[in-house]
Amino acid sequence: MTTAKDSIKTAIAYDPTGIHQSELVYRTPLSSLLGLHAFNKLVHSIPSLPHALEFLVFLFGYAFNPVSIPLWMIAVSLTGVVVTDMPPPDTLRYDYFVFAPIYYLATVLVTLIGTEVAKASFRATRPEAVLSAEFRASKLRRYGTLVASLKSKHSFPSGDSAQAANAVLFWFHFIAPLLLPEHQQHMTIINIFAFGIFYPGVAFARIFYHCHWIEDCLGGALLAATLHKTVMPYVYEFVLRQVPYVYELLFQSV
C-alpha cells in the first residue's frame, strides 16, 4: 500500500527541483485543464518497452534527426514515380523531381528557423535537466543516446514534432493533390496514418526518451501549422522561381 510519504518521495524523485511546473509555458491553464503534467509523468515513468516495440518507437523518435533529412528528400522525390500523375524521369523537366525535394528542404529549413527562434524566446528546460538522475536511471531506454543526439539546448517547442507536422502537412497540401485517381481512394487511410499514427508516434517517442514534454510536441505542431498557413505559400512561390536555374545547373551538361 502506497502511503502519502511514499508519494512525496516519488514526486521528489521525479522532479526534485520543481523547475518544470514553474516555467511560464508549462503552467498555463491548458496544461492544468488537460492534465498534461500527469501525462508527462505517466510517459516518462514507463519502466521499459518490449525490445521490438521500443525499436518501432525509436524509429519514430529518430525520424527527424538531421541526418535523416536527406532520406526524406529522396522519399519525396520517389513519391512522384509511385503515386503521382507525373511522367518518368527521362522525360520530366524540373516540375517534380527537382522541385519537390528542394521545396521540401525549404520547408524543413523554415520550420527549423521558426523552432529555434521560439526555443530562444521561451528558453524552456528539457526533461533530462529536470528529472532526477535516480529516476532516469530506473527507466530502460535502449536507444536514448541516439534519439537525443544532435538536439538543441531548449525544450519548447519540439523541433522533431514540428518537423513531423511539417512533413504531414507537406504531404497533405503538396503531394496529395497530385495523386493518381486509383490512389485517391486510399486518401482516408493515408491521412489517418499521417495524422493519427505518424505524428503522435513521433511525439510519444520524444516524450518517452525524456527529450520533451507533451506541451513541446503540441507547440511544435502548432508552429508547423502556423507556418504552413502563413509562410509556406511564399516559400513555394520563391522555390518555384528558382528551380529552373537549379535544373539548368544540375543537367546543363546532359
Backbone bond lengths (Angstrom), bond angles and torsions (degrees), N, CA, C in turn:
res aa  C-N    CA-C-N  psi(-1)  N-CA   C-N-CA  omega(-1)  CA-C   N-CA-C  phi
1 M - - - 1.461 - - 1.525 109.55 -
2 T 1.338 116.36 130.09 1.458 121.12 -178.04 1.521 110.36 -83.90
3 T 1.317 117.10 125.28 1.463 121.71 179.03 1.516 109.95 -92.70
4 A 1.328 115.20 168.29 1.462 120.16 177.94 1.521 110.31 -61.04
5 K 1.330 115.71 -36.74 1.466 119.85 179.49 1.525 110.79 -63.84
6 D 1.347 116.31 -41.69 1.462 120.01 177.24 1.523 111.38 -61.99
7 S 1.329 116.89 -40.56 1.468 121.61 179.72 1.516 110.86 -62.64
8 I 1.330 116.24 -40.59 1.466 120.25 178.76 1.522 110.05 -63.68
9 K 1.348 115.65 -42.86 1.461 118.75 178.67 1.525 111.50 -61.53
10 T 1.336 115.92 -40.77 1.466 120.19 178.78 1.516 111.24 -63.08
11 A 1.350 116.19 -42.87 1.462 120.18 179.85 1.522 110.72 -63.92
12 I 1.341 116.13 -41.68 1.457 119.97 179.64 1.529 110.15 -65.51
13 A 1.338 116.17 -40.99 1.459 119.51 -179.86 1.522 111.38 -64.74
14 Y 1.322 116.92 -32.40 1.467 120.29 -177.98 1.523 111.20 -75.25
15 D 1.313 117.89 -50.20 1.459 122.01 -177.07 1.528 108.45 -140.05
16 P 1.323 117.12 75.75 1.462 120.58 -173.34 1.525 114.21 -65.79
17 T 1.329 117.67 -26.08 1.466 119.98 -176.79 1.525 112.89 -89.08
18 G 1.343 117.58 -22.65 1.458 120.53 -176.31 1.519 113.56 72.20
19 I 1.340 116.53 12.75 1.468 120.68 -176.82 1.526 111.31 -62.25
20 H 1.329 116.28 -44.63 1.462 120.03 -172.54 1.523 112.51 -55.34
21 Q 1.313 117.14 -54.85 1.467 119.84 -175.13 1.526 112.81 -74.85
22 S 1.325 117.29 -7.48 1.460 119.58 177.81 1.523 112.57 -90.85
23 E 1.346 117.42 -15.03 1.460 119.97 -177.78 1.523 110.54 -78.89
24 L 1.315 115.69 143.51 1.458 123.08 -170.97 1.521 113.10 -53.55
25 V 1.309 117.41 -47.55 1.462 121.14 -173.41 1.522 112.17 -69.07
26 Y 1.347 117.91 -17.44 1.456 121.10 -177.63 1.531 113.96 -106.10
27 R 1.304 118.00 -2.32 1.472 119.67 178.57 1.528 111.42 -114.09
28 T 1.308 114.81 37.41 1.457 120.73 178.38 1.529 110.00 -83.43
29 P 1.333 117.11 158.71 1.476 119.58 174.69 1.519 112.52 -57.62
30 L 1.355 116.98 -31.16 1.468 120.44 179.37 1.524 110.56 -63.39
31 S 1.337 116.99 -43.21 1.458 120.36 178.85 1.520 110.88 -60.43
32 S 1.326 115.83 -41.40 1.464 119.86 -179.69 1.528 111.06 -70.71
33 L 1.331 116.22 -44.30 1.460 121.13 -177.17 1.518 111.85 -61.93
34 L 1.332 117.01 -40.95 1.462 121.58 -177.64 1.529 112.82 -89.29
35 G 1.312 116.59 -2.01 1.461 119.62 179.99 1.517 113.07 64.45
36 L 1.345 116.71 38.34 1.454 120.17 -174.23 1.524 112.85 -69.35
37 H 1.320 117.14 -29.21 1.465 119.10 178.19 1.529 109.86 -63.02
38 A 1.323 116.24 -42.53 1.466 120.57 178.81 1.527 110.32 -66.93
39 F 1.342 117.11 -37.76 1.467 120.71 179.37 1.521 110.29 -65.35
40 N 1.341 116.56 -43.44 1.460 120.17 177.20 1.523 110.84 -56.24
41 K 1.318 114.89 -49.24 1.458 119.00 -177.68 1.523 111.16 -64.11
42 L 1.325 116.99 -37.30 1.459 121.10 179.80 1.519 111.35 -60.16
43 V 1.342 116.66 -48.55 1.467 120.46 -177.80 1.523 110.70 -72.63
44 H 1.325 117.19 -43.06 1.464 119.95 178.23 1.524 111.73 -61.48
45 S 1.342 116.87 -27.30 1.459 121.02 -174.48 1.526 113.73 -88.79
46 I 1.324 118.23 -4.05 1.467 119.67 177.93 1.527 108.02 -57.61
47 P 1.321 118.40 119.48 1.472 120.17 -175.40 1.530 112.52 -60.82
48 S 1.337 116.28 -46.72 1.460 121.59 -179.98 1.516 108.62 -169.11
49 L 1.316 115.54 171.10 1.463 122.14 173.81 1.521 108.42 -125.71
50 P 1.329 117.94 153.47 1.469 119.27 173.16 1.521 110.02 -53.54
51 H 1.318 116.90 144.31 1.464 120.51 -171.05 1.531 112.35 -54.00
52 A 1.327 117.74 -45.93 1.465 120.65 -178.12 1.522 111.12 -62.96
53 L 1.341 116.60 -41.37 1.453 120.38 179.47 1.518 110.75 -67.82
54 E 1.334 116.94 -39.84 1.461 118.30 179.26 1.520 111.59 -66.79
55 F 1.325 117.25 -32.36 1.466 119.19 177.49 1.528 110.05 -62.17
56 L 1.341 117.25 -39.21 1.457 120.84 176.51 1.527 110.39 -64.78
57 V 1.330 116.66 -43.58 1.466 120.72 177.46 1.530 110.05 -61.88
58 F 1.326 116.00 -39.99 1.467 120.36 177.38 1.529 111.36 -58.91
59 L 1.340 117.09 -43.11 1.468 120.28 179.63 1.522 110.83 -59.86
60 F 1.326 116.65 -41.07 1.461 119.93 175.58 1.525 110.62 -64.02
61 G 1.327 116.16 -44.36 1.458 120.10 -176.18 1.513 113.82 -69.07
62 Y 1.342 116.70 -26.49 1.463 121.49 -177.52 1.528 112.31 -98.64
63 A 1.328 116.51 -4.37 1.470 121.24 -170.80 1.516 113.26 -57.58
64 F 1.337 117.50 -32.37 1.459 119.45 -176.61 1.524 112.46 -117.77
65 N 1.328 115.27 26.00 1.453 119.64 165.15 1.531 106.96 -59.59
66 P 1.335 119.12 142.48 1.481 120.16 -176.84 1.520 114.61 -50.09
67 V 1.338 118.28 -33.31 1.474 119.28 -178.49 1.521 111.92 -69.83
68 S 1.336 117.59 -13.57 1.468 120.64 -178.65 1.529 112.86 -89.14
69 I 1.317 117.62 -13.84 1.470 120.46 -174.51 1.527 113.01 -59.49
70 P 1.358 120.04 -42.88 1.477 118.64 176.83 1.525 113.24 -57.12
71 L 1.339 117.08 -33.93 1.464 120.05 178.08 1.521 110.64 -66.35
72 W 1.330 116.78 -37.99 1.463 120.00 177.37 1.528 110.60 -66.65
73 M 1.326 117.65 -36.43 1.468 120.58 177.92 1.527 110.39 -64.12
74 I 1.328 116.79 -41.80 1.465 120.63 177.58 1.528 109.93 -63.87
75 A 1.334 116.24 -42.81 1.466 119.98 -179.65 1.522 111.17 -62.21
76 V 1.329 116.32 -41.10 1.461 120.77 178.61 1.521 110.28 -61.58
77 S 1.333 116.76 -43.55 1.461 120.48 -179.73 1.528 111.55 -65.74
78 L 1.336 116.95 -43.37 1.463 120.60 -177.69 1.520 112.50 -69.90
79 T 1.313 116.36 -21.71 1.463 119.78 177.73 1.524 110.60 -56.88
80 G 1.324 115.94 -32.90 1.454 120.38 -179.76 1.518 113.06 -62.16
81 V 1.345 116.40 -29.04 1.462 120.62 179.79 1.521 110.54 -75.33
82 V 1.332 115.77 -37.09 1.459 120.86 -168.30 1.523 113.09 -88.19
83 V 1.324 117.23 -50.44 1.464 118.23 -167.52 1.519 115.57 -121.76
84 T 1.327 118.72 -3.92 1.454 118.72 -176.51 1.515 111.73 -109.24
85 D 1.315 114.98 159.21 1.465 121.97 -177.21 1.521 109.42 -84.47
86 M 1.342 115.47 69.73 1.453 121.48 -177.85 1.526 109.73 -125.18
87 P 1.323 118.26 147.09 1.466 120.80 176.93 1.522 110.50 -69.73
88 P 1.337 118.87 162.55 1.470 121.58 179.57 1.527 111.40 -62.83
89 P 1.316 118.37 160.20 1.463 121.64 -174.51 1.511 114.89 -56.74
90 D 1.363 118.24 -32.54 1.461 119.17 -176.05 1.525 112.38 -71.34
91 T 1.322 118.67 -17.05 1.461 120.25 178.94 1.533 112.10 -111.94
92 L 1.324 115.92 -3.35 1.464 120.02 -175.67 1.516 110.69 -85.13
93 R 1.312 116.35 138.18 1.454 120.09 172.40 1.525 108.68 -84.53
94 Y 1.319 119.08 -127.38 1.456 119.76 -175.41 1.514 112.04 -105.89
95 D 1.362 118.42 12.40 1.452 119.86 -169.77 1.518 114.30 -72.32
96 Y 1.328 120.29 -24.75 1.456 118.70 178.33 1.523 112.91 -132.43
97 F 1.326 118.09 -56.70 1.454 121.06 -169.84 1.524 113.41 -66.38
98 V 1.311 117.59 -21.79 1.460 120.77 172.58 1.515 109.69 -97.48
99 F 1.313 116.99 -43.88 1.460 120.30 -174.70 1.523 113.13 -67.36
100 A 1.337 117.42 -46.93 1.470 120.30 -172.01 1.525 113.58 -59.10
101 P 1.350 119.90 -51.51 1.471 118.09 -179.92 1.515 113.42 -66.54
102 I 1.351 116.82 -33.27 1.469 119.14 178.06 1.529 109.93 -67.99
103 Y 1.311 116.29 -43.23 1.468 119.24 178.63 1.528 110.45 -64.03
104 Y 1.345 116.73 -41.47 1.458 118.82 178.72 1.529 110.36 -62.15
105 L 1.338 117.03 -43.99 1.466 120.18 178.31 1.523 110.41 -59.88
106 A 1.330 117.03 -38.69 1.467 120.64 178.26 1.526 110.58 -62.55
107 T 1.340 117.40 -41.28 1.473 119.59 178.70 1.527 110.47 -66.61
108 V 1.328 117.09 -34.63 1.470 121.39 176.91 1.526 110.04 -62.55
109 L 1.335 116.30 -46.35 1.463 120.75 -177.93 1.530 111.35 -66.63
110 V 1.324 116.97 -41.64 1.471 120.16 178.64 1.528 109.63 -63.89
111 T 1.331 116.77 -42.42 1.472 120.78 177.92 1.521 110.78 -63.44
112 L 1.333 116.44 -40.54 1.468 120.71 178.43 1.528 111.09 -62.39
113 I 1.329 116.42 -44.49 1.469 120.04 179.26 1.526 110.29 -62.17
114 G 1.334 116.13 -46.49 1.456 119.82 179.05 1.517 112.03 -60.43
115 T 1.324 116.02 -40.36 1.464 120.72 179.58 1.522 111.41 -64.12
116 E 1.331 116.21 -46.31 1.458 119.82 -176.95 1.527 111.78 -68.17
117 V 1.317 117.39 -35.33 1.472 120.19 175.71 1.523 109.94 -63.47
118 A 1.335 116.23 -44.13 1.466 120.32 178.87 1.521 111.29 -65.01
119 K 1.335 116.99 -42.32 1.461 120.37 178.51 1.521 110.88 -59.74
120 A 1.330 116.52 -44.86 1.458 120.41 -179.51 1.526 111.61 -66.19
121 S 1.329 116.22 -28.15 1.471 120.40 -179.83 1.525 111.50 -76.41
122 F 1.330 117.24 -43.89 1.471 120.68 -176.71 1.528 113.18 -87.98
123 R 1.331 116.94 -31.32 1.471 122.28 177.34 1.536 111.61 50.41
124 A 1.302 115.89 44.85 1.465 121.22 -178.32 1.532 110.88 -77.99
125 T 1.318 115.28 150.86 1.460 122.12 -175.89 1.527 111.23 -89.24
126 R 1.317 116.22 134.29 1.463 120.94 179.01 1.535 110.68 -73.93
127 P 1.340 116.66 154.79 1.464 120.21 178.68 1.518 113.98 -56.00
128 E 1.323 117.07 -37.69 1.463 119.71 -176.59 1.523 112.41 -63.07
129 A 1.352 116.81 -22.59 1.457 120.72 177.87 1.526 111.98 -90.73
130 V 1.332 116.46 -9.03 1.466 121.77 -176.64 1.528 111.36 -107.75
131 L 1.327 116.18 -45.78 1.459 120.20 -177.21 1.526 110.14 -66.23
132 S 1.302 115.33 140.41 1.458 119.27 -177.47 1.522 110.47 -66.18
133 A 1.332 115.15 151.93 1.462 120.19 179.66 1.524 110.80 -61.30
134 E 1.323 116.16 -36.47 1.459 120.28 179.65 1.525 110.86 -64.93
135 F 1.336 116.30 -40.38 1.466 120.54 179.93 1.520 110.32 -64.92
136 R 1.315 117.62 -47.92 1.457 121.11 -177.35 1.527 111.49 -66.44
137 A 1.324 116.36 -36.40 1.465 119.91 -179.78 1.524 111.98 -67.32
138 S 1.321 116.27 -23.50 1.471 119.83 -178.33 1.528 112.68 -83.47
139 K 1.338 117.47 -4.39 1.465 121.66 -179.01 1.526 109.31 -111.75
140 L 1.317 116.33 126.49 1.460 120.95 -178.40 1.525 110.30 -81.56
141 R 1.335 115.98 118.37 1.462 122.28 177.08 1.530 107.20 -129.83
142 R 1.332 116.36 92.27 1.461 121.17 -170.95 1.525 113.16 -62.59
143 Y 1.336 116.80 -34.48 1.471 120.09 -175.11 1.536 111.76 -111.92
144 G 1.323 116.51 23.58 1.462 120.76 -174.69 1.515 113.82 -58.75
145 T 1.335 116.92 -40.91 1.470 119.86 -177.82 1.519 111.44 -63.84
146 L 1.336 116.48 -43.29 1.463 120.23 179.23 1.517 111.58 -64.89
147 V 1.328 117.00 -48.39 1.461 120.84 -176.74 1.526 110.72 -62.94
148 A 1.327 117.10 -34.41 1.458 120.87 -176.75 1.527 113.71 -87.28
149 S 1.334 117.21 1.91 1.467 120.15 -177.05 1.527 111.53 -76.05
150 L 1.316 114.80 152.74 1.473 123.16 174.56 1.532 112.68 55.04
151 K 1.304 117.40 40.42 1.463 119.75 177.67 1.521 108.99 -109.89
152 S 1.319 116.05 158.74 1.455 121.07 -179.28 1.522 110.45 -82.48
153 K 1.320 116.53 176.51 1.467 121.52 -170.93 1.516 113.09 -72.53
154 H 1.332 117.25 -43.89 1.465 120.44 -169.83 1.530 112.15 -94.81
155 S 1.320 115.66 164.41 1.461 121.22 -166.92 1.526 114.51 -98.35
156 F 1.325 118.32 -41.66 1.471 121.15 -172.65 1.522 110.95 -104.75
157 P 1.341 116.40 130.00 1.468 129.97 -6.35 1.524 111.17 -84.67
158 S 1.318 116.21 168.75 1.467 121.23 179.12 1.525 110.05 -73.45
159 G 1.332 115.97 120.31 1.457 119.65 178.76 1.520 112.60 -66.34
160 D 1.331 117.25 -40.18 1.464 120.37 179.51 1.527 111.12 -65.81
161 S 1.334 116.58 -40.12 1.464 119.78 178.15 1.525 110.31 -67.18
162 A 1.329 117.02 -37.40 1.464 120.39 177.23 1.525 110.11 -64.25
163 Q 1.344 116.76 -41.58 1.465 119.93 179.49 1.522 111.17 -69.20
164 A 1.329 117.88 -35.53 1.462 120.46 176.69 1.523 110.22 -64.30
165 A 1.338 116.48 -44.39 1.465 120.29 177.82 1.521 110.52 -64.85
166 N 1.341 116.86 -37.31 1.463 120.31 177.32 1.517 110.99 -62.59
167 A 1.344 117.39 -42.72 1.465 121.04 179.48 1.522 111.23 -63.76
168 V 1.335 116.06 -42.21 1.462 120.47 179.42 1.530 110.40 -64.27
169 L 1.327 116.83 -43.72 1.464 120.69 -179.85 1.525 111.22 -70.00
170 F 1.335 116.81 -34.24 1.462 120.65 175.03 1.520 109.35 -60.47
171 W 1.331 116.42 -44.86 1.465 121.25 176.03 1.531 110.59 -58.62
172 F 1.315 116.05 -48.59 1.458 121.60 -172.31 1.533 111.60 -67.97
173 H 1.334 116.76 -40.80 1.467 120.22 -174.44 1.528 113.81 -90.00
174 F 1.343 117.22 -29.27 1.460 118.94 -172.59 1.526 113.08 -110.09
175 I 1.329 117.87 -50.71 1.461 120.01 -174.14 1.530 112.26 -80.70
176 A 1.328 116.98 -43.44 1.469 120.19 -175.99 1.528 113.34 -54.63
177 P 1.348 119.53 -42.22 1.470 118.73 179.71 1.527 113.86 -63.56
178 L 1.353 118.01 -16.14 1.459 121.55 -178.67 1.524 113.26 -93.70
179 L 1.337 116.91 -0.69 1.467 119.86 -175.45 1.525 111.72 -60.79
180 L 1.320 114.84 141.84 1.460 120.49 172.85 1.529 109.67 -63.23
181 P 1.341 117.09 152.05 1.474 119.85 -179.22 1.528 113.46 -53.11
182 E 1.353 116.99 -37.39 1.463 118.41 -177.77 1.526 112.91 -69.99
183 H 1.337 116.17 -15.05 1.463 119.16 178.10 1.524 112.50 -97.46
184 Q 1.321 117.64 -12.49 1.460 120.74 -177.84 1.531 111.77 -60.45
185 Q 1.329 116.39 -32.66 1.460 120.03 -177.96 1.531 112.30 -66.89
186 H 1.330 115.94 -17.01 1.463 119.68 -179.21 1.539 111.93 -93.94
187 M 1.324 117.37 1.31 1.458 120.84 -174.90 1.520 112.33 -58.52
188 T 1.322 117.61 -42.18 1.465 120.44 -178.61 1.518 110.65 -61.16
189 I 1.326 116.72 -45.48 1.465 120.59 179.82 1.524 110.60 -63.83
190 I 1.329 116.42 -42.98 1.461 120.81 -179.26 1.527 110.63 -63.85
191 N 1.330 116.83 -43.48 1.461 120.31 -179.59 1.517 111.64 -66.65
192 I 1.329 116.98 -37.59 1.472 120.09 176.68 1.526 109.33 -61.80
193 F 1.336 115.95 -42.46 1.471 118.82 178.17 1.525 110.75 -63.85
194 A 1.335 116.63 -47.32 1.460 120.43 -175.37 1.521 112.10 -63.85
195 F 1.343 115.86 -50.70 1.462 120.15 -174.87 1.531 112.65 -87.24
196 G 1.333 116.82 -27.05 1.454 119.35 -174.15 1.510 115.28 -100.43
197 I 1.346 117.47 -19.11 1.463 120.42 -177.83 1.526 111.51 -124.22
198 F 1.337 116.97 -51.06 1.462 120.24 -172.96 1.522 111.95 -64.83
199 Y 1.339 117.50 -57.81 1.467 118.41 -179.80 1.523 112.27 -62.27
200 P 1.351 119.85 -47.70 1.475 119.12 176.74 1.529 112.37 -59.35
201 G 1.343 117.23 -32.84 1.457 120.25 178.59 1.516 111.95 -64.60
202 V 1.332 116.44 -42.63 1.463 120.63 176.89 1.527 110.04 -63.36
203 A 1.328 116.69 -46.18 1.464 120.71 -179.45 1.527 111.01 -61.09
204 F 1.326 116.64 -45.76 1.467 120.09 179.84 1.526 110.55 -59.72
205 A 1.338 116.67 -43.80 1.460 120.55 -177.98 1.519 111.13 -62.22
206 R 1.326 116.99 -41.31 1.465 119.79 -179.02 1.524 111.32 -65.15
207 I 1.326 116.48 -33.03 1.473 120.03 177.22 1.527 109.64 -77.02
208 F 1.313 116.83 -45.03 1.464 122.07 -177.87 1.527 111.17 -56.39
209 Y 1.317 117.09 -39.97 1.464 121.35 -178.49 1.528 113.39 -85.91
210 H 1.327 116.77 15.25 1.474 122.39 175.04 1.530 112.65 61.89
211 C 1.337 116.53 26.63 1.464 120.63 177.06 1.520 111.50 -90.28
212 H 1.349 117.13 -26.43 1.459 120.37 -171.94 1.520 111.91 -148.50
213 W 1.342 113.03 169.01 1.459 123.86 170.34 1.530 107.41 -105.30
214 I 1.327 117.14 160.79 1.461 120.47 -179.40 1.527 110.82 -60.59
215 E 1.335 117.35 -34.46 1.471 119.75 178.50 1.532 111.23 -60.25
216 D 1.332 116.66 -35.50 1.466 120.56 179.21 1.530 110.73 -63.14
217 C 1.328 115.45 -41.43 1.468 120.51 -177.53 1.523 111.17 -69.98
218 L 1.335 116.31 -39.85 1.470 119.96 175.48 1.523 109.95 -64.99
219 G 1.320 116.99 -39.74 1.462 120.84 177.99 1.514 112.14 -63.91
220 G 1.340 116.96 -38.12 1.459 120.46 177.84 1.518 111.95 -63.42
221 A 1.340 116.14 -41.67 1.469 120.24 178.60 1.522 110.72 -65.52
222 L 1.329 116.39 -41.49 1.467 120.38 179.25 1.518 110.89 -64.51
223 L 1.323 116.82 -40.75 1.462 120.80 178.55 1.524 110.59 -61.72
224 A 1.333 117.40 -48.08 1.470 120.84 -179.19 1.523 110.83 -62.10
225 A 1.330 117.27 -42.79 1.464 120.58 -179.97 1.527 110.70 -63.30
226 T 1.321 116.38 -40.04 1.470 120.49 178.83 1.521 111.00 -65.16
227 L 1.323 117.18 -43.42 1.466 120.89 179.61 1.527 111.42 -64.29
228 H 1.331 117.25 -39.27 1.462 119.91 179.74 1.527 111.28 -69.35
229 K 1.294 116.03 -26.24 1.467 119.63 179.62 1.519 111.85 -81.94
230 T 1.336 116.97 -30.68 1.464 120.22 -171.18 1.526 114.42 -112.29
231 V 1.326 117.98 -44.97 1.459 121.87 -169.83 1.526 113.17 -100.49
232 M 1.330 117.64 -40.63 1.464 120.64 -171.72 1.531 114.07 -59.84
233 P 1.334 120.08 -34.94 1.476 117.31 176.27 1.524 112.95 -57.69
234 Y 1.332 116.96 -36.45 1.468 120.76 177.97 1.526 110.64 -72.55
235 V 1.336 116.70 -36.58 1.460 121.13 175.79 1.531 109.96 -61.96
236 Y 1.323 115.78 -42.34 1.467 121.63 178.46 1.529 110.45 -57.27
237 E 1.313 116.88 -48.47 1.467 120.79 -178.08 1.522 110.96 -66.36
238 F 1.329 116.91 -38.27 1.465 120.32 -179.78 1.522 110.41 -65.28
239 V 1.336 116.75 -47.74 1.463 120.66 -179.37 1.520 110.38 -63.68
240 L 1.319 116.88 -39.31 1.463 120.85 -179.80 1.526 110.93 -59.89
241 R 1.324 117.15 -36.02 1.475 120.59 179.16 1.524 111.73 -73.09
242 Q 1.336 117.54 -28.31 1.464 120.29 -175.52 1.529 113.56 -88.77
243 V 1.312 117.04 -25.10 1.465 120.78 -172.04 1.526 113.99 -59.66
244 P 1.332 121.18 -38.21 1.475 118.64 177.55 1.522 112.56 -55.87
245 Y 1.327 117.25 -37.22 1.463 120.56 179.23 1.528 110.47 -70.42
246 V 1.330 116.58 -37.30 1.461 120.58 177.36 1.527 109.73 -65.27
247 Y 1.318 116.05 -43.08 1.464 121.06 179.66 1.536 109.98 -60.14
248 E 1.316 115.52 -44.80 1.474 118.95 -179.46 1.516 110.58 -64.01
249 L 1.337 116.60 -40.30 1.464 120.47 179.21 1.519 111.18 -63.93
250 L 1.317 118.17 -39.44 1.463 122.19 -177.05 1.524 112.71 -76.27
251 F 1.338 116.46 -36.13 1.466 118.93 -168.91 1.537 114.21 -121.21
252 Q 1.325 117.86 12.58 1.470 119.10 -175.82 1.524 112.19 -65.67
253 S 1.344 116.78 -23.61 1.466 119.02 -179.53 1.535 112.51 -91.42
254 V 1.348 115.81 -2.49 1.477 119.24 -177.51 1.526 109.77 -82.84
